[in-house]
């Protein structure tokens, strides 16, 4: 699941991260392929906020960028608070946020209890998924660490992210 840190990655429009196992126009995750192999791939790029890594380390977990399967690690952007359809421009590429990553038990293979640590509850007791967001590539291009991130919110109603 872990992905190595790179000096740059290439995002390919409509597919995802060049060379990534999850790149493609249709679903690539085994559980989703079993359900409907022709379903569109709404999980081409996985982004995690570095603040989650900080939180997990403070709770005693040893995690680093890329270790939870994310393609891109951000800092200073409230990824989980973005509405569906938000666009992120990083480097030459543009992604559209499709939803929340639903953490899976593979996280416990990294360290026992990690999956549960990526889940929480809000003040009303609702489940909060903290394992990042998923996106599709709408404009390809290269991305490098340190590239600024521009956030463009969608026009019209702003719908909260749901698991994809």
N, C-alpha and C positions, 0 to 999 in steps of 0.2 A: 504494500500500500504506500509506503514512503516514497517520496519523489525527491531526487537530489536537487540541491540548489544549483542554479545555472547562472552564467553571466548574461544570458538572454534566452528568451523563448519566442517562438513564432506562433502567432495565432492565425488560423486559417478560417476565413469567412465560411460560416455554415457547418464547420467541422469541429473546431476546438483547437487544442494545443497540438502542434505538429509532433508526431511521434508518441503521443499519449495513448494509452490503452483505451481511454474513454472517448477518443475523438471519433466523430462520425455524425452523419445527418440523422441517423435513427439510434434508438437506445442501445447502449453498450453494456450496462450493468446486468449481470447474469439474471438476477431476479426479474428485472423489467423485460429482458429479452424473452424469458419464459412466458410472461403474460401477453406481450404483444410486440414481436420483433420489428414491426413496421412503425411503431410509435415514434414521434419526433424526439430527438435527443435534446432535452431541456437542461442537461447536466454536462455540457461540453467543457466548461471551465469551473473549477472549484476555488473560491476565494475565502480566506480566513483572515480575521483581524488579529494582529499581533497581540492585542490586549487580551485575547482569549488565552494565548500562550502564557502571558504574564500571570493571569488568574490561575491557570492550571499549575504553573510552577509554584506559586504561592501556596497552593493546596497540596504540594508535595509530589506532583507529577513532573517527570522529566520529558519535556516535549520541545521540539525545535521546528523551525519553519520547514514545511514539506512532509513532516513525519506523519501527519494525519491524512495524507493523501491530497492536500491542497496543491493547486498549481501556482497560486499567487497569494502572498501574504501582504496585507495592507497594515497601515498604522494611521490612526487619526480620522478614520472614516467609520461612521456608525452603519456598518454593512447590514446588521440585523434590523435597523430602523428604516432602511430604504423601502420605498413602495415598489411593487411589482412593475416591471417595465422601465425602471431607472436605467440610465446608460452611464457606463464608466469608460472614459477615454484614458488609456494608459499607453504612453509611447505613441506608436502609430496605430494602435488597435482600439476598437470600440466593442464593448460587450453590453448585452442587455440582461439585466438581472431577472431571472425567471422564478426563483423561489429559494426556500431554505433547504439546506442539507439536513436530511433526517439522519442523525448519527446511528451507526450500526455497531453490532457486537464485535466487528473487526477491530474497533478501537481498543477493546479489552485485550487484544493480542499484543498491543504495544505496551500497555501497562494495565493491570487489573483495576477496574473501577473507572477507567478513563471515559467510557461511554456515559456512565451515570453523571460524571463530572461535567459533561457537555450539555447536560439537561438541567433545567431549573424551573422555578415557579415565579410568576409575577405576583403583585400584591393581591390580585383577585384569585390566586391559586391556579391560574392557567399554565399549562406546560410551555416552557420557553426552550426552544432549540437554539443552542449557541454555537454549533459546529460549522458556522459559515453559511455562505450563499452559493447558489449555482447560477450560471449565466450561459448565454449563447454568444457566439462571435458574429457580429453584424458587419464589422470591417476588420479585415486581417491586417497584420503587421507585427513588427518586432517590439518586444517589451524588455526592458532592462531594470535591474534593481535600482531604486532611487528615482525612476521616472515619476513625474507628478501625476496625480490622479484627478481628473475633472469629473464631477458628478453632475449629471443632467437629469432632473426629475421629469417624469412624464407629464404631458398635458392632460387635462381632464381629471376625473376622479383618481385619487391615489389609494390603491388597494394594498392592504398589508400583505407581506410575503406569507406564503403557505408552503408546506413541504412539497418538494418535487422529486 
